[in-house]
Amino acid sequence: MATVVAQPHFIFGLRTSVTNNVCFFDEDTVVFPSGNNCVCYNSPNAAKGLFQIPGSIREWREATITVFDLQHEQGRKRKILTPGDFHVQEFICMAFSPDTKFLIGQTGGPDWVLILWLWEKQKVLATVTTGAQSIQLLGVSIHRRLLKTDQLSQSRVCIFLCHTWLTQDRVVAGTDSGHILIFESGELRREINLRNITSKERADRPVEMKKFKEGDVDESSAPLKITAVAPLSKGFACSAGQIPSDAWGTELVPADSQEIHSLCISPAEETIVISTDRGQLYSATLSSTHKNKEGEAHFEFLNQSFHSKPITGLSACLRKPIVATCSLDRSVRIWNYENKSLELYKEFQEEAYSVALHPTGHLILVGFSDKLRLMNLIVDDIRTFKEFAVRGCRECAFSHGGHMFAAVSGNVISVYSVTSFENIINLKGHNGKVRGIEWGPDDKRLWNIQTGKRESESVVKTCSYTGMSFSSDYKTIIAVGTDHMLKEIQDCQVLREVPADEVAHSAVAVSRTGRVYPLPTQKEWVMFQAHCAPVTKMIITLDEQFLVTVSEDGCLLISKIIDKEGRRLKTNRQIIHTEEVLVTKSDLEEKNQTMLELKMRLEEMQMENEYQLRLKDINYNEKIKALSESFTQQIESLEKTQQALKSEMEKQEFEYHENSAEVLEKHSKEVKELEKSYSQKLIVEHERFMDLQCQFEKITQDYELKLQAAAESSSQALEEQKHTYEAQLQERNHLLAQTQDQTKEQIADYKR
């Protein structure tokens, strides 16, 4: 058995050929296919679980369904379901029953058989022929009345693209003409027309996601496709048309040309996730959408964007844990294989054929149909630095020292200097197109760069080589080609040939540790299908820890290289990854200008706050003054009233002095009560005055504290920004000085 294996670690991409290719496992975990793998993506933790779809090349001739247990580690396989007596080449769709006890699968043509399993016992319960030669089935779902055929009432011919059950008797279906039909007990009960959504309205909205209650009617004249529908607790959601993009605003091919293929809603109906025909996954929060009267949702990438077409180029570098890819989707992407993220993304006007990273990770070569571009990888962009007249560059590579690079145009290899950009030499001699470049340890091996002569060659008329790599000691070449043979070539001679299985090898990569060399005398290897299309490129990272493969399926797979005990390979080569990034002078000046603008804005805000506080102080002082005057007037009025009453009492006492003692006592009592009453009113009004005065003092203190806190916070934030940018500027100056010293050394070495 092989002593070294590649264990799939994580993958970037979406397999668009799978029906209903995205679904929720729980509230936070989304499952989707990528290459020949399934990914369990947990959005809060940004974590990915990966498990492979089993099967060998021989087994793939007979279609099967594999059921996995996602609750156990690494998606442990549970059951493999076979179609019984039927010869099935493919299953086009499948679905679990609501209680998960049954599984139903729809086979493709020409038989079009619907098969029902009691999947835990791997038992076929029933089969039904569902179609004919002229009918193409697109989806299937299970109702509790299993495999009982009901003819739906329909007066006209419709092409149904999707459907789902709302209740046990009610099903909703979407058509290619923008109609939603609701059937109940086999009878058409309601029809909803979505064609009133004009193109202008779609452009004005972040996303078109319609939510309906079962009585809504929507009439229009512009046809739309209903490509996906999902049930909600109070209705259903469906896709209508295309999805505009505002997640990556620089896309040259706008995402509003993407058609929604499938959608799924989390169990708590908090989140919706959709997949598109361009291999992208988007998510939106439904809780905010429910509050929106127009039912609009803002979609963002679920994790990051993927390639949507075949990947044509792949490269790694020495000083950073990154790989670069380019694709026929006109994009170049920089991936970080340590933190499993997309670091940079750039789309161009033309297709990208090849890519090469400089050993430092700061420069990148990209081959296009009309030119080869040398570009800088800066902190947030990929910018062209120099263009070379290399047409249709399908392969390019930097030398180990990074001072030269080679680029292929047809059967000619052009070598350029990175420092002077001069065309050092053109290597001619291949009869066919060059499909791969690899530099030797001294930056020359098959060719002598100084003379332009071939050091060695191997010609096999029956084989067109598709990939090659040096052995760990750079003495032997490992090559693969169209003759299904893995060849070991040394000194122009084929020393050994190892036949492949039933498919031709398209790429090869060799570890520099020597653990996977020499070739075995017998077939001793581990084979698995990582992708669902031919592999276009493969490399081993320079730290010998990962195998990176890309494919025509648009997926990038990172695999761990481990021994049979599960340990990583040991290497004597010490790789130190750096974290510095490039920032252009104009960007730095722009950031400094932004900092100055923020500082000015902060000062303006401070002045505005002080002005507002002064206005509030004046306002409150005026209110307190008005209240004080009012209370003073009330007190004076009460005192005058009290004095008048006292005078009246004395007058009455004088006038009625001769009255009986009872009358005098009565009047005296009334006077005391009045005096007591007005005294209490006076006390209450005085207390109100004191309370208002305390409130004014408290408000004044609060605003003084807030003003002081705002001033301290603004000063601290300004000081932190100042220190941060000064540190960054110092770091860039130090890096520039180092780069200048290195350049001088390289120029001196080159002159020597």
Secondary structure, DSSP 8 states (H G I E B T S, - for coil): --SEEEEEEEEE---TTSTT--EESSSSEEEEEETTEEEEEETTTTEEEEEE----TTGGGS--EEEEETTSTT-EEEEEE--TTS--S-EEEEEE-TTSSEEEEEE-TTT-EEEEEEGGGTEEEEEEE---TT---------SSTT-------SS---EEEEEESSSSEEEEEETTSEEEEEETTEEEEEEE-TT--HHHHHHSS--EEEE-TT-----SS---EEEEEEETTEEEEEESEE---SSTT-SS-GGGEEEEEEEE-TTS-EEEEEETTS-EEEEEHHHHHHSTT-----EESS-----S-EEEEEE-SSSSEEEEEETTSEEEEEETTTTEEEEEEE-SS-EEEEEE-TTSSEEEEEESS-EEEEEEETTEEEEEEEE--TTEEEEEE-TTSSEEEEEETTEEEEEETTT--EEEEE---SS--------TTS-SSB-TTT--BS-----TT--EEEEEE-TTSS-EEEEETTSEEEEEETTEEEEEEE-SSS--------TTSTT-S--SS---------SS-EEEEEE-TTSSEEEEEETTS-EEEEEEEETTS-B---S---------B--HHHHHHHHHHHHHHHHHHHHHHHHHHHHHHHHHHHHHHHHHHHHHHHHHHHHHHHHHHHHHHHHHHHHHHHTTTS-HHHHHHHHHHHHHHHHHHHHHHHHHHHHHHHHHHHHHHHHHHHHHHHHHHHHHHHHHHHHHHHHHHHHHHHHHHHHHHHHHHHHHHHHHHH-
